[in-house]
Amino acid sequence: MRRKKVWVTSPLMYLMAAAMLAMAVASYPYNRIVFMIEMTAAGLCALAVTVSGILYRTNAVTTLRAAARVLTAEDQEVLEKFALPVAVVAPAGDVVWVNEAFADSLGKGHPSLGENASRYIYPKTFRQVMEASGTAVAYGGREYTVYGARARHGYILYFVDDTYFKAVNKEYKDKRPVVCIASFDNREEMARDDAGGEESRITAEVEAVLRSWAMKEMAGFMRRVSSGRYLIITDDAHIEEAKQKRFPVLDSVREVRNTRNTMSATVSIGVGRGAGGVAESERWARQAIDMALGRGGDQVAVMQGGDTYEFFGGLSKGVEKRDKVRTRVIAATLSDHVKASDCVFIMGHTNSDLDSVGSAVGMWAAIYKGLEKPAHIVINKGSTLAGSLVEMMERSYPEEGVFISPQEALQTVSERSLLIVVDTHAVNYVENRELLDNVKRIVVIDHHRMMVTHIKNALIFYHEPYASSASEMVTELVQYIKSSAIDRADAQALLAGIMLDTKNFVLKTGVRTFEASAYLRRRGADTVSVKKLFSNTLDSYKRKAQLVSGAEIYKECAIATSSWEFDDLRVASAQAADELLSIQGVKASFVLYKVGGDVSISARSLGDVNVQLILEEFGGGGHFTMAGAQIKNVSMGEARRRLIRALDDRLEETTVN
C-alpha cells in the first residue's frame, strides 16, 4: 500500500486548521465551551502538521546528505545533473528526492516525491533490489536494471534504461534456431498386412500434418531424413508458443487412422532448445527423441540447456514391436561381454519384487548354466518383496550360492566384473548404488518408461517400454543365449515375473508375452506352483481389505491411505491398488502408505489414465498403467493433499479420451 505524501497534504491540513480556527471564533458569542473545544482541536491540528513537516524535512536533509557522501558529490548540483535516473529513498521506503533524469523518465506525468519506492520496482521488493547486483524491472513501458546503494541514512536507487538492449536480447533468443526430430512411432505396425495401399496414404497424411505444423504454425521447414524420421528447423519463440499450447500437433497426428483396424498414428518429437549452435541443438534433439521413444512414444520431449527435460503428451499405451532382430543382436553382444568377464553380478531394484528377482534368476541361469561363467544375484533379503521366490530358488540350488548380499559383492568386484541391472534403469532405484558406482562394465535390461535419471554409461542399454515385464525380455534373450539353460525352477521364476506385471495376463499383454510364456511352460513352469508364490497370509489379506474399505473416490480415482506400518505393507498396498480398480467407475487407484518418515504411493489404472505422468510430479515413474513414487519427509495428510493437487492439475491431460 502506498504511503501518504506528507508534504503534499500539509497545506490542506493547514487550511483545515485555519477553517477550524475561524469556526471557533464564529462560535465564541454563542457557546464558549464549544469555542474552547474547537480552539484546542485547531491548535493540535496545526501543531501536528508543523511537527510532521519538521520531521520530514530533517529526514530528507539527513538522507540527502548521506546520499551525497555515497556519490562523493561535492554539492547537490552534481547529483541533480547525474545522467542516470536517481532516487533517494528514506529508511521507511519513501522517495524524498529525485534528479532531473528520474523526473523526465520515470516521474513523467506523475509527481514522484512522497511515493513509496515499490511503485517503481513492482513486482520486485525493495529488499530484493538491495540484495541483488542489478534487478530487472519494467515501468512506464520501459525496461530498467535497478541498482541499490546503502547510505548511512536511507538508500539510493540507480535506474539504467536498457530497453533497447533487452529488446535485442529477446529478439536474439526468440530467433535462435531450434532443431526438432520427429519420428513416426507406429508406422510399421499400421502398415502391417497392408493389402490396399494404406501405408502410402497413412504416411502421406502424417507427413502432411507435420509439414503443415512445421511451416505454418512453427514458421520453419521440414525434411524427411529416413523412413519415418523427419528433421524440423524452427526458432525458440515458436517452440515456446507450441509449448504453451502443449503441442497440439500430437492430437492432429492421432486423427490419422488406419481404415482397416482403426489404429491411430502417433509421432514422437525431440526438441533441442537453448543450445549454443545448430549442431549442439541437433545433438540434444537426438537425445530428446530417444527419451520420448523410451517413454512409450506419442509425446514431445524438450531438452533445455543440455540437462533438463520437459514432456508433453504421452497418452498412447504404445504398440507392441514384433521384430525380434534387435533381441537376437543384444543376446549375441551380451554373450560376448559375459565371456570377457571374470564374474557377473545381477542386480534389480530396491524392494525387489517377483519381476525383478524373476528376471535376475533368468539371467543367472543363462550365464551360470548356459555360458558357464560365475554369476550371482545381488539382493537385500531383508527388504525383498519376493521372499517366497528367493526361498524356492535356494531350495532348488542349495550349493550354487545364487544370492549374495551387496557387501559380499563389493568384496569381489574387479576390473573385469560385469554388472547386469534388471527391471530398472534409474540410478536412484538400483538395489545397491555403491555396487553400481564400483563396477565399470554395466548392462541394463528394463521395460519401464524412460526416466531422466537413467544409467548413462552402460555397455548395453536394452530398453523396451513395449514389453510387459523384464522377465519377458529376459525370456526372449535366454532363448538366443542358450535355450536349454532354463529348467523348471528358473521357468517358474520368470513366469511369476510376467504374471505379476501383467496382473495375470490382463494388462500390457502382447503376442510376445504369450510366446514367452509358452516357452516357459515347455521348460517345465507349473502354473499352480507359480500361483503359490503370490499367496498371502491371513493378516496380510485383512490389511489389504482394510485399505480397500477405507478408500475414497475423487474425480473417478480411488485414494486409500494407511497410517500404520507392518511387515508386508508394500505388498498389501500394491494388491489394494489392484483391487480398487475392480470398483465400478474407478479409472485409477492410488494407495498411500508410510515408510519411516516418508510416504510411498502405489498407483494403478486400466489404461484410461496415465498414472506414470501423475507420479512423475513426485519424482516417481513406472508404466502407463502401473507406477510408484516416494515423497520424502512428509506427513500422510500433506502427501494426500499434494496428490489431490496433482490430480487437479494433471488428471485431465493424462486421461485418454
C-alpha positions as CSV (number, residue, x, y, z in Angstrom):
1,M,0.0,0.0,0.0
2,R,1.4,3.4,-1.0
3,R,2.3,5.8,1.8
4,K,0.6,9.2,2.1
5,K,2.5,12.2,0.8
6,V,3.0,14.2,4.0
7,W,4.4,17.3,2.3
8,V,1.6,17.4,-0.2
9,T,-1.2,17.0,2.3
10,S,0.3,19.5,4.8
11,P,-1.1,22.7,3.0
12,L,-4.5,21.1,3.1
13,M,-4.1,20.4,6.8
14,Y,-3.1,24.0,7.4
15,L,-6.2,25.1,5.6
16,M,-8.3,22.8,7.7
17,A,-6.7,24.2,10.9
18,A,-7.4,27.7,9.7
19,A,-11.1,26.8,8.9
20,M,-11.4,25.3,12.4
21,L,-10.0,28.4,13.9
22,A,-12.5,30.6,12.0
23,M,-15.4,28.4,13.1
24,A,-14.1,28.7,16.7
25,V,-14.1,32.5,16.5
26,A,-17.5,32.5,15.0
27,S,-18.9,30.3,17.8
28,Y,-17.4,32.4,20.6
29,P,-20.5,34.7,21.0
30,Y,-22.9,31.7,21.2
31,N,-21.1,29.0,23.2
32,R,-17.8,29.4,25.0
33,I,-17.4,25.7,25.7
34,V,-17.7,24.8,22.0
35,F,-15.3,27.7,21.3
36,M,-12.7,26.2,23.7
37,I,-13.1,22.7,22.2
38,E,-12.7,24.0,18.6
39,M,-9.7,26.2,19.5
40,T,-8.0,23.2,21.1
41,A,-8.6,20.9,18.1
42,A,-7.4,23.6,15.7
43,G,-4.3,24.1,17.7
44,L,-3.5,20.4,17.9
45,C,-4.0,20.0,14.2
46,A,-1.7,22.9,13.4
47,L,0.9,21.5,15.8
48,A,0.7,18.0,14.3
49,V,1.2,19.4,10.8
50,T,4.1,21.6,11.9
51,V,5.9,18.7,13.7
52,S,5.4,16.3,10.9
53,G,6.8,18.8,8.4
54,I,9.8,19.4,10.6
55,L,10.4,15.7,11.0
56,Y,10.1,15.1,7.2
57,R,12.5,18.0,6.4
58,T,15.0,16.7,8.9
59,N,14.7,13.1,7.5
60,A,15.0,14.3,3.9
61,V,18.0,16.5,4.6
62,T,19.8,13.7,6.5
63,T,19.0,11.2,3.7
64,L,20.2,13.7,1.0
65,R,23.4,14.4,2.8
66,A,24.1,10.7,3.2
67,A,23.4,10.2,-0.5
68,A,25.8,12.9,-1.4
69,R,28.5,11.3,0.6
70,V,27.9,8.0,-1.1
71,L,28.1,9.6,-4.5
72,T,31.2,11.6,-3.5
73,A,29.5,14.6,-4.9
74,E,30.6,18.0,-3.6
75,D,27.2,19.6,-3.9
76,Q,23.7,18.8,-4.8
77,E,24.1,20.2,-8.3
78,V,26.3,17.3,-9.3
79,L,23.6,14.8,-8.1
80,E,20.9,16.8,-9.8
81,K,22.7,16.6,-13.2
82,F,23.6,13.0,-12.9
83,A,23.0,11.2,-16.3
84,L,21.2,8.2,-14.8
85,P,17.7,8.4,-13.1
86,V,18.5,8.5,-9.4
87,A,16.1,8.4,-6.5
88,V,16.9,8.9,-2.8
89,V,14.8,6.8,-0.5
90,A,14.3,7.3,3.2
91,P,14.6,4.3,5.5
92,A,10.8,3.9,5.6
93,G,10.8,3.5,1.7
94,D,9.5,7.0,0.8
95,V,11.1,8.7,-2.2
96,V,12.4,12.0,-0.8
97,W,14.4,13.3,-3.7
98,V,14.9,12.6,-7.4
99,N,17.1,14.1,-10.0
100,E,16.1,15.6,-13.4
101,A,16.7,12.3,-15.3
102,F,14.3,10.5,-13.0
103,A,11.7,13.2,-13.2
104,D,11.9,13.2,-17.0
105,S,11.6,9.4,-17.4
106,L,10.0,7.5,-14.5
107,G,8.3,10.6,-13.0
108,K,6.8,11.9,-16.2
109,G,3.2,12.8,-15.7
110,H,3.2,11.9,-12.0
111,P,4.9,13.6,-9.0
112,S,7.4,11.2,-7.5
113,L,8.1,12.8,-4.2
114,G,6.3,11.1,-1.4
115,E,5.7,7.9,-3.3
116,N,6.8,4.6,-2.0
117,A,9.8,3.2,-3.9
118,S,7.9,-0.1,-4.5
119,R,5.8,1.8,-7.1
120,Y,8.8,1.9,-9.5
121,I,10.2,-1.6,-8.9
122,Y,7.0,-3.7,-8.6
123,P,6.7,-6.8,-8.6
124,K,10.2,-6.8,-7.1
125,T,10.6,-5.9,-3.5
126,F,12.9,-3.3,-2.0
127,R,14.9,-6.0,-0.2
128,Q,15.4,-7.9,-3.5
129,V,16.8,-4.8,-5.2
130,M,19.2,-4.0,-2.3
131,E,20.4,-7.6,-2.1
132,A,20.9,-8.2,-5.8
133,S,23.6,-6.7,-8.0
134,G,21.2,-5.4,-10.6
135,T,17.4,-6.2,-10.8
136,A,15.3,-6.1,-13.9
137,V,12.1,-4.1,-13.6
138,A,9.6,-2.6,-16.1
139,Y,7.9,0.8,-15.6
140,G,6.0,3.0,-18.0
141,G,6.6,0.8,-21.0
142,R,10.4,0.8,-20.5
143,E,12.8,-1.8,-19.2
144,Y,15.3,-0.9,-16.4
145,T,18.0,-2.5,-14.4
146,V,17.9,-1.1,-10.9
147,Y,21.0,-0.9,-8.6
148,G,20.8,-0.1,-5.0
149,A,23.3,1.6,-2.7
150,R,23.0,1.9,1.1
151,A,23.8,5.2,2.7
152,R,24.1,5.9,6.4
153,H,20.6,7.2,6.5
154,G,18.5,5.9,3.6
155,Y,19.2,4.4,0.2
156,I,20.0,5.4,-3.3
157,L,18.4,3.7,-6.4
158,Y,20.0,4.0,-9.8
159,F,17.8,3.2,-12.8
160,V,19.6,2.1,-16.0
161,D,17.4,2.3,-19.0
162,D,18.4,-0.8,-21.1
163,T,15.1,-1.2,-23.0
164,Y,16.9,-1.4,-26.4
165,F,19.5,-4.0,-25.3
166,K,16.8,-6.2,-23.6
167,A,14.7,-6.0,-26.8
168,V,17.7,-7.0,-28.8
169,N,18.5,-9.9,-26.4
170,K,14.8,-11.1,-26.5
171,E,14.8,-10.9,-30.3
172,Y,18.1,-12.9,-30.4
173,K,16.6,-15.6,-28.1
174,D,13.3,-15.7,-29.9
175,K,15.0,-16.1,-33.3
176,R,17.6,-18.6,-32.2
177,P,17.4,-21.8,-34.3
178,V,15.9,-24.9,-32.7
179,V,16.3,-28.4,-34.2
180,C,13.4,-30.9,-33.8
181,I,13.4,-34.5,-34.8
182,A,10.1,-36.2,-35.4
183,S,9.6,-40.0,-35.5
184,F,6.5,-41.8,-36.9
185,D,6.2,-44.2,-33.9
186,N,3.9,-46.9,-35.2
187,R,4.4,-46.7,-39.0
188,E,5.3,-50.4,-39.3
189,E,2.5,-51.6,-37.1
190,M,-0.1,-49.6,-39.0
191,A,1.2,-50.8,-42.4
192,R,1.5,-54.5,-41.4
193,D,-0.6,-56.8,-43.5
194,D,-1.3,-53.9,-45.9
195,A,-3.1,-55.0,-49.0
196,G,-4.8,-51.8,-50.2
197,G,-2.1,-49.1,-50.2
198,E,-2.9,-48.0,-46.7
199,E,0.8,-47.5,-45.9
200,S,1.2,-44.9,-48.6
201,R,-1.9,-43.0,-47.6
202,I,-1.2,-43.0,-43.9
203,T,2.5,-42.0,-44.3
204,A,1.4,-39.2,-46.7
205,E,-1.2,-37.9,-44.3
206,V,1.2,-37.9,-41.3
207,E,3.8,-36.1,-43.4
208,A,1.2,-33.5,-44.4
209,V,0.2,-32.9,-40.8
210,L,3.9,-32.5,-39.7
211,R,4.7,-30.3,-42.8
212,S,1.8,-28.0,-42.2
213,W,2.7,-27.7,-38.5
214,A,6.4,-27.0,-39.3
215,M,5.7,-24.4,-42.0
216,K,2.5,-22.7,-41.0
217,E,2.5,-22.8,-37.2
218,M,6.2,-23.0,-36.5
219,A,7.4,-20.8,-39.4
220,G,10.1,-23.3,-40.2
221,F,10.7,-26.1,-42.6
222,M,10.8,-29.9,-42.6
223,R,12.8,-32.5,-44.4
224,R,12.5,-36.3,-44.3
225,V,15.8,-37.8,-43.3
226,S,14.9,-41.5,-43.3
227,S,11.9,-43.8,-43.4
228,G,9.6,-42.4,-40.6
229,R,12.1,-39.7,-39.4
230,Y,11.9,-36.0,-40.1
231,L,14.1,-33.0,-39.4
232,I,12.3,-29.8,-38.5
233,I,14.0,-26.4,-38.1
234,T,12.2,-23.5,-36.3
235,D,13.0,-20.9,-33.7
236,D,12.7,-20.5,-30.0
237,A,9.7,-18.2,-30.0
238,H,7.6,-20.7,-31.9
239,I,8.7,-23.5,-29.7
240,E,7.6,-21.5,-26.6
241,E,4.3,-20.8,-28.3
242,A,3.8,-24.5,-29.1
243,K,4.8,-25.4,-25.5
244,Q,2.1,-23.1,-24.1
245,K,-0.4,-24.9,-26.3
246,R,1.0,-28.3,-25.2
247,F,1.9,-29.3,-28.8
248,P,-1.5,-29.8,-30.4
249,V,0.3,-31.5,-33.4
250,L,0.2,-34.7,-31.4
251,D,-3.6,-34.6,-31.4
252,S,-3.6,-33.8,-35.1
253,V,-1.5,-36.8,-36.0
254,R,-3.7,-39.1,-33.8
255,E,-6.6,-38.2,-36.1
256,V,-4.9,-40.1,-38.9
257,R,-6.3,-43.7,-38.7
258,N,-6.0,-47.0,-40.4
259,T,-9.4,-47.6,-42.0
260,R,-9.0,-51.4,-41.6
261,N,-8.2,-51.6,-37.9
262,T,-8.9,-48.0,-36.7
263,M,-5.4,-47.8,-35.2
264,S,-4.3,-44.1,-34.7
265,A,-1.0,-42.8,-35.9
266,T,1.4,-41.4,-33.3
267,V,4.6,-39.4,-33.5
268,S,7.3,-38.5,-31.1
269,I,9.2,-35.3,-31.3
270,G,12.6,-34.4,-29.7
271,V,13.4,-30.7,-29.3
272,G,16.9,-29.3,-28.6
273,R,16.3,-25.9,-27.0
274,G,18.7,-23.3,-25.7
275,A,21.8,-24.8,-27.4
276,G,24.9,-22.7,-28.3
277,G,24.6,-23.6,-32.0
278,V,22.7,-25.7,-34.6
279,A,25.0,-28.7,-34.2
280,E,24.5,-28.8,-30.5
281,S,20.8,-28.3,-30.8
282,E,20.6,-31.3,-33.2
283,R,22.6,-33.5,-30.7
284,W,20.2,-32.5,-27.9
285,A,17.2,-33.2,-30.2
286,R,18.5,-36.8,-30.8
287,Q,18.8,-37.3,-27.1
288,A,15.3,-35.9,-26.6
289,I,13.8,-38.2,-29.3
290,D,15.4,-41.2,-27.7
291,M,14.0,-40.2,-24.3
292,A,10.5,-39.7,-25.9
293,L,10.6,-43.1,-27.5
294,G,11.9,-44.7,-24.4
295,R,8.9,-43.3,-22.5
296,G,6.4,-45.1,-24.9
297,G,6.2,-42.5,-27.7
298,D,3.3,-40.3,-28.7
299,Q,4.9,-37.3,-26.9
300,V,7.2,-34.4,-27.2
301,A,10.5,-34.3,-25.1
302,V,12.0,-30.8,-24.9
303,M,15.7,-30.9,-23.8
304,Q,16.6,-27.5,-22.3
305,G,20.1,-26.4,-21.5
306,G,21.5,-29.9,-22.1
307,D,20.4,-31.3,-18.7
308,T,16.7,-30.8,-18.1
309,Y,13.6,-32.2,-19.8
310,E,10.0,-31.2,-20.2
311,F,7.5,-33.7,-21.5
312,F,4.2,-33.2,-23.3
313,G,1.6,-35.8,-24.4
314,G,2.3,-39.5,-23.7
315,L,-1.4,-40.6,-23.7
316,S,-0.9,-43.6,-26.0
317,K,-0.2,-47.0,-24.4
318,G,2.3,-47.9,-27.1
319,V,2.2,-50.6,-29.7
320,E,4.0,-53.9,-29.3
321,K,7.0,-54.4,-31.6
322,R,7.1,-57.8,-33.1
323,D,10.6,-57.7,-34.7
324,K,13.0,-59.8,-32.7
325,V,16.1,-58.9,-34.7
326,R,17.2,-56.5,-32.0
327,T,16.7,-59.1,-29.3
328,R,19.0,-61.5,-31.2
329,V,21.7,-58.9,-31.7
330,I,21.5,-57.9,-28.0
331,A,21.8,-61.6,-26.9
332,A,24.9,-62.1,-29.1
333,T,26.6,-58.9,-27.8
334,L,25.7,-59.7,-24.2
335,S,27.2,-63.2,-24.6
336,D,30.5,-61.7,-25.8
337,H,30.6,-59.3,-22.8
338,V,29.9,-62.2,-20.4
339,K,32.6,-64.3,-21.9
340,A,35.1,-61.5,-21.4
341,S,34.2,-61.2,-17.7
342,D,35.6,-63.0,-14.7
343,C,32.4,-62.7,-12.7
344,V,28.9,-61.4,-13.4
345,F,26.7,-59.7,-10.8
346,I,22.9,-59.4,-11.5
347,M,21.0,-56.7,-9.5
348,G,17.4,-55.5,-9.6
349,H,15.7,-52.5,-7.9
350,T,15.2,-51.7,-4.3
351,N,12.4,-53.6,-2.6
352,S,12.7,-56.2,-5.3
353,D,9.5,-57.9,-6.5
354,L,8.8,-61.0,-8.4
355,D,9.6,-59.4,-11.8
356,S,12.9,-58.1,-10.5
357,V,14.0,-61.3,-8.9
358,G,12.5,-63.5,-11.6
359,S,14.3,-61.7,-14.5
360,A,17.5,-61.8,-12.4
361,V,17.1,-65.6,-12.0
362,G,16.6,-66.0,-15.8
363,M,19.9,-64.1,-16.5
364,W,21.7,-66.1,-13.8
365,A,20.6,-69.4,-15.4
366,A,21.6,-68.3,-18.8
367,I,25.1,-67.2,-17.6
368,Y,25.9,-69.8,-15.0
369,K,24.4,-72.8,-16.7
370,G,24.4,-71.7,-20.3
371,L,27.7,-69.8,-20.7
372,E,29.3,-71.5,-17.7
373,K,30.5,-68.2,-16.1
374,P,30.5,-67.4,-12.3
375,A,27.3,-65.4,-11.6
376,H,25.5,-64.2,-8.5
377,I,22.2,-62.3,-7.9
378,V,22.8,-59.3,-5.5
379,I,19.8,-58.9,-3.2
380,N,18.9,-57.5,0.2
381,K,16.9,-60.4,1.6
382,G,15.5,-58.2,4.4
383,S,13.7,-55.8,2.1
384,T,12.7,-58.0,-0.9
385,L,9.0,-58.5,-1.6
386,A,9.8,-61.8,-3.4
387,G,10.8,-63.8,-0.3
388,S,8.8,-66.9,-1.4
389,L,10.7,-66.9,-4.8
390,V,14.1,-66.5,-3.1
391,E,13.3,-69.4,-0.8
392,M,12.2,-71.6,-3.7
393,M,15.4,-70.9,-5.6
394,E,17.6,-71.6,-2.6
395,R,15.8,-75.0,-2.1
396,S,16.3,-75.8,-5.8
397,Y,20.0,-74.7,-5.9
398,P,21.4,-75.2,-2.3
399,E,25.0,-75.4,-3.4
400,E,25.3,-72.8,-6.1
401,G,25.1,-69.7,-4.0
402,V,22.6,-68.0,-6.2
403,F,22.0,-65.0,-4.0
404,I,24.7,-62.8,-2.3
405,S,24.4,-59.6,-0.3
406,P,25.7,-56.2,-1.7
407,Q,28.5,-56.3,0.8
408,E,29.7,-59.7,-0.4
409,A,29.6,-58.5,-4.0
410,L,31.6,-55.3,-3.2
411,Q,34.4,-57.5,-1.8
412,T,34.8,-59.5,-5.0
413,V,34.4,-56.7,-7.6
414,S,37.3,-56.5,-10.1
415,E,38.1,-54.6,-13.3
416,R,36.7,-57.4,-15.4
417,S,33.5,-57.8,-13.4
418,L,30.2,-57.3,-15.3
419,L,27.0,-55.9,-13.6
420,I,23.6,-56.6,-15.2
421,V,20.9,-54.3,-13.9
422,V,17.4,-55.7,-14.5
423,D,13.9,-54.2,-14.1
424,T,15.1,-50.7,-13.5
425,H,17.3,-48.2,-15.4
426,A,17.3,-45.3,-12.9
427,V,20.4,-44.8,-10.7
428,N,18.3,-43.9,-7.7
429,Y,16.4,-47.2,-7.7
430,V,19.0,-49.9,-8.0
431,E,19.4,-52.4,-5.2
432,N,22.8,-51.0,-4.2
433,R,24.1,-47.7,-5.5
434,E,27.7,-48.3,-4.3
435,L,28.0,-51.5,-6.4
436,L,26.7,-49.6,-9.4
437,D,29.4,-47.0,-8.9
438,N,32.2,-49.5,-8.4
439,V,31.6,-51.7,-11.4
440,K,32.9,-50.2,-14.7
441,R,31.1,-52.6,-17.1
442,I,27.3,-52.3,-16.9
443,V,24.4,-53.8,-18.9
444,V,20.8,-52.6,-18.4
445,I,17.7,-54.6,-19.2
446,D,14.4,-52.8,-18.4
447,H,10.9,-52.2,-19.6
448,H,9.8,-49.2,-17.6
449,R,9.3,-45.9,-19.4
450,M,12.5,-43.9,-19.6
451,M,13.4,-41.6,-16.7
452,V,15.8,-38.6,-16.9
453,T,18.0,-40.2,-14.2
454,H,18.8,-43.3,-16.3
455,I,22.1,-45.1,-16.2
456,K,24.2,-43.3,-18.9
457,N,27.5,-45.4,-19.0
458,A,26.1,-48.8,-19.9
459,L,27.8,-51.1,-22.4
460,I,24.3,-52.3,-23.4
461,F,21.1,-50.4,-22.7
462,Y,18.4,-52.9,-23.7
463,H,15.2,-50.9,-23.1
464,E,11.8,-52.0,-24.4
465,P,8.9,-49.9,-23.0
466,Y,6.5,-52.0,-25.0
467,A,7.4,-55.2,-23.2
468,S,5.1,-56.4,-20.4
469,S,7.9,-57.1,-18.0
470,A,11.7,-57.5,-17.5
471,S,11.0,-61.3,-17.2
472,E,9.5,-61.3,-20.7
473,M,12.6,-59.5,-22.1
474,V,15.0,-61.9,-20.3
475,T,13.0,-64.9,-21.5
476,E,13.5,-63.8,-25.1
477,L,17.2,-63.2,-24.5
478,V,17.7,-66.6,-22.9
479,Q,16.3,-68.4,-26.0
480,Y,19.1,-66.8,-28.1
481,I,21.8,-67.3,-25.5
482,K,21.1,-71.0,-24.6
483,S,17.6,-72.2,-24.5
484,S,18.3,-75.4,-22.6
485,A,19.8,-73.5,-19.7
486,I,16.3,-72.8,-18.2
487,D,14.9,-75.6,-16.1
488,R,11.7,-75.9,-14.1
489,A,12.6,-73.6,-11.2
490,D,14.0,-70.9,-13.4
491,A,11.0,-71.0,-15.7
492,Q,8.6,-70.6,-12.8
493,A,10.6,-67.6,-11.6
494,L,10.3,-66.0,-15.0
495,L,6.6,-66.8,-15.4
496,A,5.9,-65.3,-11.9
497,G,7.5,-62.0,-13.0
498,I,5.4,-61.9,-16.2
499,M,2.2,-62.7,-14.3
500,L,3.0,-60.0,-11.7
501,D,3.4,-57.2,-14.1
502,T,0.6,-58.2,-16.4
503,K,-1.8,-58.9,-13.5
504,N,-2.3,-62.5,-14.6
505,F,-2.2,-61.6,-18.3
506,V,-4.8,-58.8,-18.2
507,L,-2.7,-55.6,-18.6
508,K,0.0,-54.7,-21.1
509,T,-0.1,-58.2,-22.7
510,G,1.0,-58.7,-26.3
511,V,1.8,-61.6,-28.7
512,R,5.4,-61.8,-27.5
513,T,4.1,-62.1,-23.9
514,F,2.2,-65.3,-24.7
515,E,5.1,-66.6,-26.8
516,A,7.5,-66.1,-23.9
517,S,5.0,-67.8,-21.5
518,A,4.5,-70.7,-23.9
519,Y,8.3,-71.3,-23.9
520,L,8.4,-71.2,-20.1
521,R,5.6,-73.7,-20.0
522,R,7.6,-76.0,-22.3
523,R,10.6,-75.7,-20.0
524,G,8.5,-77.0,-17.1
525,A,6.8,-74.0,-15.4
526,D,3.9,-75.1,-13.3
527,T,1.1,-72.5,-13.1
528,V,-0.1,-73.9,-9.8
529,S,3.3,-73.6,-8.2
530,V,3.7,-70.1,-9.7
531,K,0.3,-69.1,-8.2
532,K,1.5,-70.2,-4.8
533,L,4.3,-67.6,-5.0
534,F,1.6,-65.0,-4.9
535,S,-0.2,-66.4,-1.8
536,N,-0.6,-64.1,1.3
537,T,-1.0,-64.7,5.0
538,L,-4.4,-64.1,6.6
539,D,-3.1,-61.0,8.3
540,S,-1.9,-59.5,5.0
541,Y,-5.3,-60.2,3.4
542,K,-7.1,-58.5,6.2
543,R,-4.8,-55.4,5.9
544,K,-5.4,-55.3,2.2
545,A,-9.1,-55.4,2.9
546,Q,-8.8,-52.5,5.4
547,L,-7.1,-50.4,2.8
548,V,-9.7,-51.1,0.2
549,S,-12.6,-50.5,2.7
550,G,-11.2,-47.1,3.7
551,A,-10.8,-45.7,0.2
552,E,-12.5,-42.6,-1.1
553,I,-13.4,-41.7,-4.7
554,Y,-12.1,-38.3,-6.1
555,K,-12.7,-37.5,-9.7
556,E,-13.1,-41.2,-10.7
557,C,-9.9,-42.0,-8.8
558,A,-9.8,-44.2,-5.7
559,I,-7.5,-43.0,-3.0
560,A,-6.6,-45.1,0.1
561,T,-4.3,-44.2,2.9
562,S,-2.5,-46.3,5.5
563,S,-1.1,-44.5,8.6
564,W,0.2,-47.8,10.2
565,E,3.2,-49.9,9.3
566,F,3.6,-53.7,9.1
567,D,6.0,-56.2,7.6
568,D,4.3,-56.8,4.2
569,L,2.9,-53.2,3.8
570,R,4.2,-52.8,0.3
571,V,2.7,-56.0,-0.9
572,A,-0.6,-55.3,0.7
573,S,-0.7,-51.7,-0.7
574,A,0.1,-52.9,-4.3
575,Q,-2.6,-55.5,-4.1
576,A,-5.1,-53.0,-2.7
577,A,-4.3,-50.7,-5.6
578,D,-5.1,-53.6,-8.0
579,E,-8.3,-54.4,-6.1
580,L,-9.6,-50.9,-6.2
581,L,-9.7,-51.0,-10.0
582,S,-12.5,-53.5,-9.8
583,I,-14.8,-50.9,-8.3
584,Q,-17.3,-49.6,-10.8
585,G,-16.5,-46.1,-12.1
586,V,-12.9,-46.1,-10.9
587,K,-10.4,-45.2,-13.6
588,A,-7.2,-45.1,-11.5
589,S,-6.3,-46.0,-7.9
590,F,-3.7,-44.6,-5.5
591,V,-2.7,-46.2,-2.2
592,L,-0.5,-44.1,0.1
593,Y,1.4,-45.7,3.0
594,K,4.1,-44.7,5.5
595,V,7.7,-45.9,5.2
596,G,9.5,-44.4,8.2
597,G,9.2,-40.6,7.8
598,D,8.3,-40.9,4.1
599,V,5.1,-41.6,2.2
600,S,5.1,-44.0,-0.7
601,I,2.4,-44.1,-3.4
602,S,1.4,-47.2,-5.4
603,A,-0.8,-46.3,-8.4
604,R,-2.7,-48.4,-10.9
605,S,-5.0,-47.8,-13.9
606,L,-6.8,-49.9,-16.5
607,G,-5.4,-47.7,-19.3
608,D,-7.8,-44.8,-19.1
609,V,-5.3,-42.7,-17.1
610,N,-1.5,-42.4,-17.4
611,V,-0.5,-42.8,-13.8
612,Q,3.2,-42.5,-14.7
613,L,2.8,-38.9,-15.7
614,I,0.9,-38.1,-12.5
615,L,3.5,-39.7,-10.2
616,E,6.4,-38.0,-12.1
617,E,5.3,-34.9,-10.2
618,F,6.7,-36.6,-7.1
619,G,9.9,-37.9,-8.8
620,G,8.4,-41.3,-9.4
621,G,7.8,-43.4,-12.6
622,G,6.8,-46.7,-14.0
623,H,4.3,-47.5,-16.7
624,F,1.2,-46.1,-18.2
625,T,-1.0,-48.4,-16.0
626,M,1.3,-49.0,-13.1
627,A,3.6,-46.6,-11.3
628,G,5.1,-45.7,-7.9
629,A,6.7,-42.8,-6.1
630,Q,8.1,-41.8,-2.7
631,I,7.7,-38.4,-1.1
632,K,10.4,-37.6,1.4
633,N,9.9,-36.2,4.9
634,V,6.1,-35.5,4.7
635,S,3.1,-36.4,6.7
636,M,0.3,-38.6,5.4
637,G,-2.1,-35.6,5.3
638,E,0.2,-33.4,3.4
639,A,1.1,-36.2,0.9
640,R,-2.6,-36.7,0.3
641,R,-3.2,-33.0,-0.3
642,R,-0.3,-32.9,-2.7
643,L,-1.7,-35.9,-4.6
644,I,-5.1,-34.1,-4.8
645,R,-3.4,-31.0,-6.2
646,A,-1.6,-33.2,-8.8
647,L,-4.9,-34.8,-9.8
648,D,-6.5,-31.3,-10.1
649,D,-3.6,-30.1,-12.3
650,R,-2.8,-33.1,-14.5
651,L,-5.7,-35.6,-14.4
652,E,-7.5,-34.1,-17.4
653,E,-4.4,-34.0,-19.6
654,T,-3.3,-37.6,-18.6
655,T,-6.7,-39.1,-19.3
656,V,-7.3,-40.9,-22.6
657,N,-10.5,-39.7,-24.2
